């Protein structure tokens, strides 16, 4: 914690968010792998505050539980009734002991595009200018509906925040707006909140009234202008949620491309904030990278691929694949149309081919499962080949069982491996076999019935059918009849 760290950051997250039309609290809606409030607390943590407190109200049990999962050190303050932003901050200060010494930063829980860098600049401006309050502002192309920032022409201090409905024509021409994010002197804030009145149309305590109280007491109110006005966008409905997701996704992809990643089509590529890349990775169109996924250097993923919590090794190629909690080794080949379920571990230069599903399976270096197979609860050694249409029969109706295939094995097409069973190193299994017993190393296992041909069966059992006519024709041609 640095000497300039704020005493506290207060996140306002008590509102219901009725315009979301959702049973989920607004601040728990997600974009790019984090909840709205999760994005805000992550940005706040970059300030390294002594305390981080989130004000909760509507559906607080869900919000508190979520906060405990994403940031166990966060404090919560309860606003039983939503009586305004000033009241919410007062509840937060009471939870912190009343009158914190130092800077208190107040942010909204529905501003997921706000960055730690912008909050750091706000706190630095607040300290450098010696303000009692510093407002985070932004210059927007269209300020309709926003509170305008009115400054003193000489000192550039903020003299007022005028709401759109109350603004004069001259004030409505101002493009600098209030973001709802502030830095305060903690002791002055606590004192001023005790003087905020509720004689307004909503009967609420407005945090913005604190600015006037501080100015009347002779204190300076300043401003810090955000470098990108889009950072302050709040989320009130699903349209704004989608727009914020688009903007954040574009930001994440730009960061990846500037670090040496090729994103072939940013318009159809989506990544979470926790996804990481190695240099010269390539991402093809229609790809979603989620959770803790990492794409290593020179690996290539997509098109039409969805990876969650999956690690792709150096130089691997993953095409038209869905993977969840899988590890893909260096130079491995996966797809097209593969499904890697949790617990899949693919070795270096291994291959999972078309229409193959794996689950809880460790597949060794150089081993191939090329076609139309299911490999579940299994260990396969190095440089083995699993024939097409093979199924690892792992479930007996009550419990899962394990199959082990050794190294340098060749298993035939249309094999069933009924677990628990082991195929030793260097062993072969014949096509069409149902393997129910262990196969010793170097052996050939044949487990299928003896073929028996019943001559004339079609003519006797299906007389007059197309098959019977074709058989008769073939028989006539074979006998040389004209």
QUIKAGI-V85369 format. One record per residue. RES is the residue in one letter. SS is DSSP state (hx for helix, st for strand, lp for the rest). PSI is psi in whole degrees, -180 to 180 (* if undefined). Layout:
# QUIKAGI-V85369
[[RES;SS;PSI] [RES;SS;PSI]]
This chain:
# QUIKAGI-V85369
[[X;lp;127] [X;lp;164] [X;lp;-24] [X;lp;9] [X;lp;142] [X;lp;153] [X;lp;-36] [X;st;152] [X;st;129] [X;st;124] [X;st;122] [X;st;111] [X;st;36] [X;lp;-13] [X;lp;160] [X;lp;-37] [X;lp;52] [X;hx;-29] [X;hx;-10] [X;hx;-18] [X;lp;56] [X;lp;148] [X;lp;-14] [X;lp;131] [X;lp;142] [X;hx;-46] [X;hx;-9] [X;hx;-5] [X;lp;147] [X;st;147] [X;st;139] [X;lp;41] [X;lp;4] [X;st;151] [X;st;162] [X;hx;-48] [X;hx;-28] [X;hx;-40] [X;hx;-42] [X;hx;-44] [X;hx;-34] [X;hx;-42] [X;hx;-40] [X;hx;-36] [X;hx;-26] [X;lp;-19] [X;lp;-13] [X;lp;53] [X;lp;155] [X;lp;-36] [X;st;143] [X;st;118] [X;st;133] [X;st;127] [X;st;122] [X;st;155] [X;lp;-85] [X;lp;131] [X;lp;43] [X;hx;-28] [X;hx;-43] [X;hx;-43] [X;hx;-44] [X;hx;-43] [X;hx;-42] [X;hx;-44] [X;hx;-37] [X;hx;-29] [X;hx;-40] [X;hx;-23] [X;lp;83] [X;lp;-20] [X;lp;-2] [X;lp;144] [X;st;154] [X;st;146] [X;st;138] [X;st;127] [X;lp;96] [X;lp;-45] [X;lp;137] [X;lp;91] [X;lp;28] [X;lp;163] [X;hx;-36] [X;hx;-42] [X;hx;-40] [X;hx;-45] [X;hx;-36] [X;hx;-40] [X;hx;-38] [X;hx;-44] [X;hx;-37] [X;hx;-39] [X;hx;-26] [X;lp;2] [X;lp;0] [X;lp;-61] [X;lp;81] [X;lp;140] [X;lp;121] [X;lp;-169] [X;st;137] [X;st;121] [X;st;132] [X;st;126] [X;st;162] [X;st;142] [X;lp;1] [X;lp;30] [X;lp;75] [X;lp;-14] [X;lp;-6] [X;lp;133] [X;lp;157] [X;hx;-32] [X;hx;-41] [X;hx;-40] [X;hx;-37] [X;hx;-42] [X;hx;-38] [X;hx;-48] [X;hx;-37] [X;hx;-43] [X;hx;-42] [X;hx;-46] [X;hx;-43] [X;hx;-36] [X;hx;-7] [X;lp;38] [X;lp;152] [X;lp;-32] [X;st;138] [X;st;125] [X;st;133] [X;st;121] [X;st;172] [X;st;148] [X;st;119] [X;lp;154] [X;lp;-36] [X;lp;112] [X;lp;10] [X;lp;129] [X;lp;-11] [X;lp;157] [X;lp;129] [X;st;144] [X;st;118] [X;st;125] [X;st;155] [X;lp;124] [X;lp;-30] [X;lp;-54] [X;lp;-14] [X;lp;11] [X;lp;152] [X;st;122] [X;st;-23] [X;st;155] [X;st;114] [X;st;121] [X;lp;153] [X;hx;-44] [X;hx;-22] [X;hx;-3] [X;lp;146] [X;lp;171] [X;hx;-39] [X;hx;-42] [X;hx;-33] [X;hx;-18] [X;lp;-11] [X;lp;134] [X;lp;-9] [X;st;126] [X;st;163] [X;st;133] [X;st;-17] [X;st;7] [X;st;133] [X;st;155] [X;st;131] [X;st;154] [X;st;122] [X;hx;-43] [X;hx;-41] [X;hx;-36] [X;hx;-48] [X;hx;-42] [X;hx;-44] [X;hx;-35] [X;hx;-30] [X;lp;-12] [X;lp;-3] [X;lp;134] [X;lp;166] [X;lp;20] [X;lp;64] [X;lp;175] [X;lp;-27] [X;lp;-12] [X;lp;33] [X;lp;164] [X;lp;113] [X;lp;130] [X;lp;-33] [X;lp;-22] [X;hx;-23] [X;hx;-34] [X;hx;-45] [X;hx;-40] [X;hx;-42] [X;hx;-41] [X;hx;-41] [X;hx;-28] [X;lp;3] [X;lp;11] [X;lp;155] [X;lp;137] [X;st;123] [X;st;-171] [X;st;151] [X;st;124] [X;st;125] [X;lp;140] [X;lp;-29] [X;lp;114] [X;hx;-20] [X;hx;-18] [X;hx;-29] [X;hx;3] [X;lp;127] [X;lp;159] [X;lp;121] [X;lp;-19] [X;lp;178] [X;hx;-29] [X;hx;-47] [X;hx;-33] [X;hx;-45] [X;hx;-39] [X;hx;-41] [X;hx;-39] [X;hx;-43] [X;hx;-45] [X;hx;-43] [X;hx;-40] [X;hx;-42] [X;hx;-39] [X;hx;-44] [X;hx;-41] [X;hx;-38] [X;hx;-43] [X;hx;-42] [X;hx;-45] [X;hx;-40] [X;hx;-19] [X;lp;1] [X;lp;21] [X;lp;137] [X;st;112] [X;st;105] [X;lp;-42] [X;lp;92] [X;hx;-25] [X;hx;-26] [X;hx;16] [X;lp;132] [X;st;134] [X;st;152] [X;lp;162] [X;lp;-21] [X;lp;3] [X;lp;140] [X;st;160] [X;st;152] [X;lp;164] [X;lp;141] [X;lp;17] [X;lp;152] [X;st;132] [X;st;120] [X;lp;168] [X;lp;155] [X;lp;28] [X;lp;138] [X;st;125] [X;st;117] [X;st;159] [X;lp;-135] [X;lp;24] [X;lp;138] [X;st;128] [X;st;113] [X;lp;172] [X;lp;136] [X;lp;9] [X;lp;158] [X;st;123] [X;st;148] [X;lp;177] [X;lp;171] [X;lp;55] [X;lp;141] [X;st;114] [X;st;129] [X;st;129] [X;lp;43] [X;lp;140] [X;st;126] [X;st;122] [X;lp;171] [X;lp;128] [X;lp;8] [X;lp;160] [X;st;124] [X;st;117] [X;lp;127] [X;lp;57] [X;st;147] [X;st;128] [X;st;141] [X;st;119] [X;lp;49] [X;lp;159] [X;st;122] [X;st;119] [X;lp;167] [X;lp;137] [X;lp;16] [X;lp;157] [X;st;129] [X;st;130] [X;lp;-178] [X;lp;160] [X;lp;43] [X;st;157] [X;st;109] [X;st;112] [X;lp;171] [X;lp;142] [X;lp;2] [X;lp;130] [X;st;115] [X;st;130] [X;lp;175] [X;lp;134] [X;lp;22] [X;lp;171] [X;st;131] [X;st;116] [X;st;-156] [X;st;133] [X;lp;47] [X;lp;135] [X;st;136] [X;st;151] [X;st;130] [X;st;50] [X;st;133] [X;st;118] [X;st;121] [X;lp;174] [X;lp;132] [X;lp;0] [X;lp;146] [X;st;135] [X;st;85] [X;st;-33] [X;st;136] [X;lp;48] [X;lp;161] [X;st;124] [X;st;104] [X;st;139] [X;st;62] [X;st;156] [X;st;125] [X;st;132] [X;lp;-156] [X;lp;144] [X;lp;38] [X;lp;162] [X;st;126] [X;st;122] [X;lp;160] [X;lp;149] [X;lp;38] [X;lp;145] [X;st;128] [X;st;105] [X;st;95] [X;lp;-8] [X;st;126] [X;lp;12] [X;lp;-16] [X;lp;-37] [X;lp;157] [X;st;144] [X;lp;160] [X;lp;143] [X;st;137] [X;st;125] [X;st;129] [X;lp;-168] [X;lp;151] [X;lp;37] [X;lp;155] [X;st;108] [X;st;142] [X;lp;166] [X;lp;153] [X;lp;46] [X;lp;143] [X;st;123] [X;st;105] [X;st;105] [X;lp;152] [X;lp;133] [X;st;151] [X;st;134] [X;st;119] [X;lp;168] [X;lp;139] [X;lp;8] [X;lp;159] [X;st;151] [X;st;143] [X;lp;152] [X;lp;143] [X;lp;12] [X;lp;146] [X;st;107] [X;st;111] [X;lp;-13] [X;lp;153] [X;lp;143] [X;st;118] [X;lp;155] [X;lp;137] [X;lp;7] [X;lp;164] [X;st;123] [X;st;128] [X;lp;118] [X;lp;78] [X;lp;156] [X;lp;154] [X;lp;133] [X;lp;138] [X;lp;126] [X;lp;125] [X;lp;101] [X;lp;140] [X;lp;9] [X;hx;-42] [X;hx;-45] [X;hx;-35] [X;hx;-41] [X;hx;-23] [X;lp;53] [X;lp;141] [X;lp;-5] [X;lp;164] [X;hx;-38] [X;hx;-43] [X;hx;-40] [X;hx;-42] [X;hx;-41] [X;hx;-41] [X;hx;-41] [X;hx;-45] [X;hx;-40] [X;hx;-40] [X;hx;-42] [X;hx;-37] [X;hx;-28] [X;hx;-6] [X;lp;13] [X;lp;148] [X;lp;*]]
